[in-house]
Amino acid sequence: MTARRWAAVAAAALLATAGCAGGENDAAGGGASPGSGGARGSGPVTVLAAASLTESFTAIGTRFEQLNPALDVTFSFGGSSGLAQQIVSGAPADVFAAASPATMRTVTDAGDAVGAPVTFARNQLVIAVAKGNPRGLTSLSALAGPGVKVALCAEPVPCGAAASKALDAAGVRLTPVTLEQDVRAALAKVKLGEVDAALVYRTDAGAAAADVDGVEFPESAGAVNDYPIVALRDAPNPAGAAAFVAFVRTPEAQQILADAGFRQP
């Protein structure tokens, strides 16, 4: 089970070839009682979630399974825009948790969601630099300095859209040396020493605190990302989907997210 949670790309590929079954559920959780371990349904619950949710959702999934032993959560983590495209292309999944309303709209506009998505967390950017910030990069304008190598997320990805908004607010124009398809890939460039800095979520920098520092900058306050979650229309396990969505909104799950650095909605 642990291996499946971390095999984001492999899981996504398997999803694309699997069969799916119809069903309906309540995006707010319906008749489930996730806090007491009495959720309806049994079997696997497949959750497609933004890469920045990796650690917190893994912890939430473990607790959810403890409370609901008949349900088995499998995660596929990746860039929200790519996951949304998988869903509208027919990949079977039960729940989608995105890193922005814009990527969630890809799914809702296609009619693939049950009810309205609910915002369950918020996140904002920091400048990720090597431990100790050897180049002294303390602002967005510093990233445009001579010889500074920067990684950004591609703009269709939520972290890329947020970075573009923050850079515009600061009046900074820079040319990144790489554009990555999810925030973890951008962060990895800093950890590997391939770039001097990357704009990543505060939670991702926190999860990699042994290797990087996260430098706060004021423009990030105007580029906060809302994280919506929804159960999917053709969920193979609609009862399990409803139960998981409901559990993510409980105080216990919200505390896990807060401990990871997410802001409450």
Long-range contacts (C-beta under 8 A, 24 or more apart in sequence): 1-72, 1-74, 4-74, 4-75, 5-58, 5-61, 5-73, 5-74, 5-75, 6-54, 6-77, 7-76, 8-51, 8-75, 8-76, 8-77, 8-78, 9-78, 11-46, 11-74, 11-75, 11-76, 12-48, 12-76, 12-78, 12-82, 12-83, 12-86, 12-91, 15-46, 15-48, 15-76, 15-86, 15-91, 15-92, 15-93, 16-86, 16-89, 16-90, 16-91, 18-91, 18-92, 19-92, 20-90, 20-92, 20-234, 20-236, 21-92, 21-234, 21-236, 22-233, 22-234, 23-234, 23-235, 23-236, 23-237, 23-238, 24-114, 24-233, 24-238, 25-114, 25-231, 25-235, 25-238, 25-239, 25-241, 25-242, 26-114, 26-115, 26-231, 26-242, 27-113, 27-114, 27-115, 27-116, 27-117, 27-118, 27-230, 27-231, 27-242, 27-245, 28-115, 28-118, 28-242, 28-245, 28-246, 28-249, 29-242, 29-243, 29-245, 29-246, 29-247, 29-249, 30-239, 30-242, 30-246, 31-242, 32-239, 32-242, 32-243, 32-246, 32-247, 34-64, 34-67, 34-68, 34-243, 34-244, 34-246, 34-247, 34-250, 35-67, 35-247, 35-250, 35-252, 36-67, 37-66, 37-67, 37-68, 37-69, 38-68, 39-67, 39-68, 39-70, 39-71, 39-239, 39-240, 39-243, 39-246, 39-247, 40-239, 40-242, 40-243, 41-70, 41-71, 41-237, 41-238, 41-239, 41-240, 41-243, 42-70, 42-71, 42-240, 43-70, 43-71, 43-72, 43-237, 43-240, 44-71, 44-72, 44-73, 44-74, 44-236, 44-237, 44-240, 45-71, 45-72, 45-73, 45-74, 45-94, 45-95, 45-237, 45-240, 45-241, 45-243, 45-244, 46-74, 46-76, 46-92, 46-93, 46-94, 46-95, 46-236, 46-237, 47-73, 47-74, 47-75, 47-76, 47-93, 47-94, 47-95, 47-96, 47-97, 47-244, 48-75, 48-76, 48-78, 48-83, 48-86, 48-87, 48-91, 48-93, 48-95, 48-96, 48-97, 49-75, 49-76, 49-77, 49-83, 49-95, 49-96, 49-97, 50-77, 50-78, 50-79, 50-80, 50-83, 50-97, 50-98, 50-99, 50-158, 50-182, 50-183, 50-227, 51-77, 51-78, 51-79, 51-99, 51-182, 51-183, 51-184, 51-185, 52-99, 52-123, 52-159, 52-183, 52-184, 52-201, 52-203, 52-204, 53-77, 53-97, 53-99, 53-227, 54-184, 54-207, 55-203, 55-207, 55-260, 56-203, 56-256, 56-257, 56-259, 56-260, 56-262, 57-97, 59-256, 60-247, 60-248, 60-253, 60-256, 60-257, 63-247, 63-252, 63-253, 63-256, 64-243, 64-244, 64-247, 64-253, 67-247, 68-243, 71-237, 71-240, 71-243, 71-244, 73-244, 78-181, 78-182, 79-153, 79-157, 79-181, 79-182, 79-183, 80-104, 80-157, 80-158, 81-106, 81-156, 81-157, 81-158, 82-181, 82-182, 87-112, 87-232, 88-112, 92-234, 92-235, 92-236, 93-232, 93-235, 94-231, 94-232, 94-235, 94-236, 94-237, 94-238, 94-240, 94-241, 94-244, 95-229, 95-230, 95-231, 95-232, 95-235, 95-241, 95-244, 95-245, 96-229, 96-230, 96-232, 97-227, 97-228, 97-229, 97-248, 98-158, 98-227, 98-228, 98-229, 99-123, 99-157, 99-158, 99-159, 99-183, 99-201, 99-225, 99-227, 100-158, 100-161, 100-162, 100-225, 100-226, 100-227, 101-226, 101-228, 102-158, 102-161, 103-158, 104-228, 104-230, 107-230, 107-232, 108-230, 111-233, 112-232, 112-233, 112-234, 113-230, 113-231, 113-232, 113-233, 114-230, 114-231, 114-232, 114-233, 114-235, 114-238, 114-241, 115-230, 115-231, 116-230, 117-228, 117-229, 117-230, 118-228, 118-229, 118-230, 118-245, 118-249, 119-226, 119-227, 119-228, 119-265, 120-227, 120-228, 120-229, 120-248, 120-249, 120-254, 120-257, 120-265, 121-226, 121-227, 121-254, 121-257, 121-262, 121-263, 121-264, 121-265, 122-224, 122-225, 122-226, 122-227, 122-262, 122-263, 122-264, 122-265, 123-201, 123-202, 123-203, 123-224, 123-225, 123-227, 123-261, 123-262, 123-263, 124-162, 124-201, 124-202, 124-220, 124-221, 124-223, 124-224, 124-225, 124-263, 125-159, 125-162, 125-163, 125-166, 125-199, 125-200, 125-201, 125-202, 125-217, 125-220, 125-223, 126-199, 126-200, 126-201, 126-202, 126-205, 126-214, 126-215, 126-216, 126-217, 126-220, 127-197, 127-198, 127-199, 127-214, 127-215, 127-217, 128-186, 128-187, 128-190, 128-197, 128-198, 128-199, 128-200, 128-204, 128-205, 128-208, 128-212, 128-213, 128-214, 128-215, 129-190, 129-196, 129-197, 129-212, 129-213, 129-215, 130-190, 130-193, 130-196, 130-211, 130-212, 130-213, 131-210, 131-211, 131-212, 131-213, 132-213, 133-213, 133-215, 135-196, 135-197, 137-196, 137-197, 137-215, 138-215, 138-217, 139-170, 139-217, 140-166, 140-167, 140-170, 140-172, 140-217, 140-219, 141-170, 141-172, 143-172, 143-174, 143-197, 144-172, 144-173, 144-174, 148-174, 148-196, 148-197, 149-177, 149-194, 149-195, 149-196, 149-197, 150-174, 150-176, 150-177, 150-195, 150-196, 150-197, 150-198, 150-199, 151-176, 151-177, 151-178, 151-179, 151-180, 151-186, 151-189, 151-190, 151-194, 151-195, 151-197, 151-198, 152-176, 152-178, 152-179, 152-180, 152-186, 152-198, 152-199, 153-179, 153-180, 153-181, 153-182, 153-183, 153-185, 153-186, 153-199, 153-200, 154-179, 154-180, 154-181, 155-179, 157-181, 157-182, 157-183, 158-225, 159-183, 159-186, 159-199, 159-200, 159-201, 159-225, 162-199, 162-223, 162-224, 162-225, 163-199, 163-223, 165-222, 165-223, 166-199, 166-217, 166-219, 166-220, 166-222, 166-223, 167-219, 169-219, 169-222, 169-223, 170-217, 170-219, 187-212, 201-225, 202-261, 203-260, 203-261, 203-262, 206-260, 206-261, 207-260, 224-263, 226-265, 227-262
